Amino acid sequence: MKTILFILAAIFSLSVISAQTKLISHKSHSGSDANFALALKGNLFNISESNLGLPTTIPSLDSVIYISEEKVVTISSERFENGHVWRTKKDTLKNDELFSKKHSLDSIKSEMKKTPTIYNIDSIVFVGYDNHTKLYKKEAKQKRKREKKKEKSIIPVGLQNNETPNKGLMILGMGLFSFLVTWVVYRFSGNFRLSE
């Protein structure tokens, strides 16, 4: 029993030692608060980059919802480096210069790309902005191209999506082709006889 407690105490002390932050390390090596503040101001030993033991989170703006000319709702989340969501929050912005209706979606995204703190600009969902008009125009162009290709075909044997409206025509064509092949073989080979 004593050995088990000794082993557990040793494991616990090793885990505590490895979890030491820079502030604790500074104080344990005869550092004072004034020296630590000086090191923090002077950015000595990359101490300003330390999160003092907290896990790093990555902020991300998830969606922007247009309510009115004066009001916009933003939904954002902070994620750990492994992708798990730490917290999600919803903010209401009033009279925001960037998200007001007078700006188009393209200009909003271009302004957001200038901000280094937003990482996922292309995955942000914008509700109530002009984001569906361009998609609709692209889909309409693609549909017109598909229709032109269909018009160019002389005899449509089948359509896309496994639709075959001309099944009768296909069966008739295959029957005529097989009859033609059989007739050619019968006509040009003297050994082929149907019955004697």
N, C-alpha and C positions, 0 to 999 in steps of 0.2 A: 504494500500500500504506500509506503514511504517513497519507494522508487518511482511509482507512477506519479505521485504528486511532484517529485523532483523533476521528472521528465516534462510534465505539463508546465511547471514553472519555468523551466529552461526554454521551452518552445514559446511560451508567452513573452518572456523577456526578449527573445530574439525578434519576435514580430514587432514589439514596441520599439526596439532600437532601429529597425529599418524604416519605421514610419515617422522618423524625425524630420521636422520641417526646418527651413533655413533660419527662422526666428529662434526656434528652440536650440538649434545647433550653435547659433551666434551667442545666445545667452549661456549655454553650457561650456563654451570655451572662453569664459571670462569677458564676454562682450556686454556692454551696457546698452540701455535703450537709446542713449544719445548717439553712440557709435552706429547702432543699427539704423537709426534715422538718417545719419550721415551717409551710410552705405546705400540706403534706399534712394536718397536724393542724388547721389553721385553715380547711380547705376553700377555700383561695384559688384563684381561677381555675378552679373545678370540677376540680381536680386529682385528687380522690378518685374521680371518675367515670371516670378514664382507666384503660384496661387496659394501658397502657404498650406498645402496639403489638400485643397479642395479638388475634386475631379473637374476636368475642363469641360465646358459646355460650348456648343456651337449654336448661336442664335440663327433662327430662320423665320422669315415672313412667309406664312402659308397662304393666306388669302386676303384680298381687299374687297370689301363690299360697299358699293356706292348706295347711300341712302337718299341724300338730297344734295343740293348745291353747297350746303354748309356742313354736312355730316357724312363721315365715312367710318366704317368699322373695319379694323384690322385684326386678324387672328394670327398670332405668332407662337412659336414654340422654341424651346431650348432643348437641344439633344446632347447626349453624351457622345463621345467619339465613336462608340460602337453602334450608334444609331437609335438607341432607346430614348424615348421622350422623357425629359425630366419634368417639365411643366409646360402647360399651354395657357396662354392668356389672350383676352379679348380687350381691345382698347377702342374707344370712340374718339375720333379726331374731329374737331370742329374748326372750320375755316382753314384747313390745311392747304398750303400753297401747291404741293405736288399732286395730291390726289383729288383736286377739285375737278368738276366736270369740264371746265374750259380746256383741259389738256387731253390730247388723244392718248391712246394706250401706248403707241410707239414712243411718243415723247416722254411719257412717264417711265417706261423701261430704260430709255437712253439716259435719263437723269439718275435712275437708280443704279445703273452700271458705273456711274462716276463715284458712287459711295462704296468704299472698300469693306464696309461691315455687312453687306448683304451678299450672301453667297449663291443663292439659288434663284436668280431672277427669272429664268425660263420656266421654273416649275410653280411659280406663284399663280394662283387662280384669281382672276379679276372678274367680279360679278357686277354687272351694270355698266360696263364700259363697252367700247366698240370692238371687242375681240371676236365677235362672230361674223362680222361683215366680210372680212378678208377671207375667212375660211369658206364662207358661202360662195364667194366669187371664184375661188380655186376649184371648189367642187362643181360649180356650173361649167367652168371651162373643161374640166375633165369629162363631164357628162356629154358635152357637145362633141369632144374628140371621139368618144366611144360611139356616138350615134353616126358620125361621119364614117368611121371604119365599118360599121354595120351596113351602111348604104353602099359601100364600094363592093361588097361581096355579091357575086352574081346569083348563086342559089344558096341561100343559107341552110346548111345541113343541121346546125344546132346553135343554140345560144349559150351564153355564159351561165354559170350557176347550175349546170347540169339540166337545163331545160331543153327539151327536144320537141318542138311543136310539129316538126315534119317527120314523124315516125313512119307514116305511110309511105312518103316519098323515099325515105331511106330503105325500107323493106323492098319496095318496088325496084329501086336501083340495085340493091344487092342481088335480088332474084334475076334481073336482067344480066348482070355481070356474070353470075354463076352459069346462066344459060349460055352466054356467049363463050365462056371458057370451055364448057362441055362441048359445044358445037364445033369449036376450033379443034379440039383434041379428036373428036369423032371424024371430022372431015379430013384432017391431014395425017392421021395414022391409020394404016390399013389393018392393023391388028385389033382394033377396038370394035367390038360388035355387041349390040344390045341383046339380041336373041337370035337363035338359029332355027 
